[in-house]
Amino acid sequence: MTSVSALGQEANQAQQGSEPVQAEPVPSSPGTIALDPVVIEGWRSGGQPPATGTVGQPPAPYAGGQVGSGVRLGVLGNRSIMETPFNVTGYTEQLIRDQQARSLADVVLNDSSVRNDAPPFSERDSFFIRGFSVTNLDTAYDGLFYIANPRRSFLEGVERVEILKGPTTLLNGGVGRVGGTINLIPKRAPDEPLTRLTTTYLSDTQVWPHFDVGRRFGPNGEWGVRANGSYRNGETALDRNDQEVGVGSLGLDYRGERLRASLDFNHSDQKIDAPTSLFNSAAPGIDIPGAPSGRTNTANSFEYIDSTYSMAAGRVEFDLLENTTLYAAGGLSRYREDFLTSSYRITNSNGDATATLAIQPQQIEGLTGEVGLRSEFETGVVGHQLNISAARALNENYRGGFSRIVLPSFPTNIYNPVFLADSAVDTSGFPLASGRPLFADLLLTSVAITDTLSFAQDRFQLTVGGRYQDIRSRAFSTVVGPTLGDLTYEYDDARFSPAVAAVVRLTDNFSVYGNYVEALTEGPTAPATASNASEVFAPVVNEQKEVGVKYDFGSFALTASLFEITQASGFTDPATNLFSVGGRQVNRGIELTAFGELFDGVRLLGGITFLDAELDKTAGGAFDGNDVPGVARTAINLYGEYDMPWLVSGLTMTGRMIHTGSTWYDQANTQKVDDWTRFDVGLRYEFTGPHDKPVELKANIENVFDESYWASSARGFLAAGAPRTFTVAASFEF
């Protein structure tokens, strides 16, 4: 894949200027494909936008094809990895296909600083980044927030998954996102026609056909169409768990001399029978029992989750000058879910538990937009990359508005579940997601300005700026009666969040960086039991300080980061009964990552994270200095590929190891959750089929040794990991 890396480097150089660049041919090595010389002129080759634009193909893949050579950094636009003053990785569509990833939760298994926070057979994905919760609701789609699927992001129409670690108020605005941000880059039609059919079989009996079609039209390929569709149905590896998933996406784009635009439509339906619950917990003081087999399901056969999601998003940009681009983007989405699920509370170390049924039909709507300007210019010996952006995002949640429905609780055991009769609950009269009243909304309005100053032929780059953000949060009564729809809570406040970041290119291959950035969280409200009940506090500032190094060996790269993130929180003082924002959590960590082609035919991706997540200030000082519950001190993710042309041309062996250290379940650090290690293996065979089109055959086994483990113990909930799972796929291009 060295030739691909060289092409990516030339593409990045072409984005920095308008002169045509001639890519030199690179000698091929066993297991690689030699590319003919490619002339790259401005943004037009391969759909690459200019340095001040983003509409088009994302930055070229790095050597090995598993990660991008650059990423999209919100208001800062496209940046190469070596010139990015943050720890960020963009996982490519090739990696997504090679690993047969089904949703975003499968992609993050490549990152040691990210941990899944939801059971694999539930209706949602949820994450912890650098020890802080990041829900799927906070996932961005093409840089826009609150329009991605708030429960689970399917990947059929996704070209790249970018994970930025650390607070992102400067780059993207938004509330929360203390640990990091995940951005989904939609697929665009390639220059060459694409027609691909992939059929996958997943244990136990799921069949998953997926088509991917891309075409460009016009004298110079100005117009592009990329369509993806899939349907998955059948039994999973979890007992009694059936899933039916339909996904469709359509991406349209236009790339003219000065005008570029894109329009995306996404739709998905997810129906699950006997889903696992996110909200499984343990009683205080008990020894946390070992996790049950990943096949054991405590859900009743009549439990279900039915959801549907639709989204539309558009982006347009126009080059006012050769190095100045004006852009605008917007999108909207609607998600509906109806469900009847149970969750359990473990009551002793033998696994006895109390299960409770619940419903909560709801609808989540998002509406977002932004306008901005990016410009590059010089003042004397100082270069500038000026960015100005204004954004607004609205998230609305509709739920409640029906009379209370009493549902049964019942004893069970996590190893030997007890089930109710199918007639125990009559679901015929349950309310549906449609027609629910407005429960809460969140409106964010912000303006950001940054300037990246560069000196000494861009060897030193200093980014300064900030974002002024107004947060309005409201809640409404959803209780049936005269108060239905009444405003019960309103909060409106604003704050400017500064940021500074720097990169020093000591050599062409060696970078040192540092940053100070913030995340803004809406202020808490004092509870009714506090002496200052109902007092609303100002936005809470969460801070990160980070330094790091990046070294590019040409086809293999290493990075190291050292960071500290401080998150403020509220609590009621037990001595004064006064509620205040006096709590604090401090996460300090070291991240070591590696990616690329270590040797010809040997590719590595992953890293190790050492994290000290400490409760720095707690109510009455009771837990000061304790570890944050659910956050492991050590996490390792390592994925590798080994080409074996000496055995069979086109054959590749893959393997992955994931390790998560032990965690504490409670703040007192008395209830321990065991560490766990999981191994995956796979084979991939690529060859040329009819009409000289590529064919791929893949077989993967996840959790080879069928390990039983608690995959997450964060936020007071326990999530069991998946059992041994087989996937087999065949992919054909026509």
ABEGO torsion letter per residue (X at the ends): XAAAAAAAAAAAAAAABABBBBBBBBBBBBGBBBBBBBBBBEAABGGBBBAABABEBBBBBBBGGABBABBBBEAAEBBBAAABABBBBBBBAAAAAAAGBABAAAAAAABAABBBABBAABABBBBBBGGBBBBAAABBBGGBBGABBAABBBAAABABBBBBBEBAAAAAEEBEGAAEBBBBBBBBBBABBBBBBBBBBBOAABBBBBBBBBBBBEAAGABBBBBBBBBBBEBBABBGBBBBBBBBBBBBBBBBAABBBBBBBBBBBBBBBGBBBAABBBBBGBBBBBBBBAABBABBAABBBBBBBBBBBBBBBBBABAABBBBBBBBBBBBBBBBBBBBBBBABAAGBBBBBBBBBBBBBBBBBBBBBBBBBBBBEABBBBBBBBBBBBBBBBBBEGBBBBBBBBBBBBAABBBBBBAAABBAAABBBABGBBBABBBBBBBBBBBBBBBBGGGABBBBBEEBBBBBBBBBBBABBEAABGBBABBBBBBBBBBBBBBBBBABAABBBBBBBBBBBBBBBBBBAABAABGBBBBBBBBBBBBBBBBBBAGABBBBBBBBBBBBBBBBBBAAAGBBBBABBBBBBBBBBBBBEBABBGBBBBEEBBBBBBBBABBBGGAABGBBBBGBBABBBBBBBBBBBAAABBGBBBBBBBBBBBBBBABAAGABBBBBBBBBBBBBBBBBBBBGGBBBBBBBBBBGAAGBBBBABABGGBBBBBBBBBBBBBBBBBX
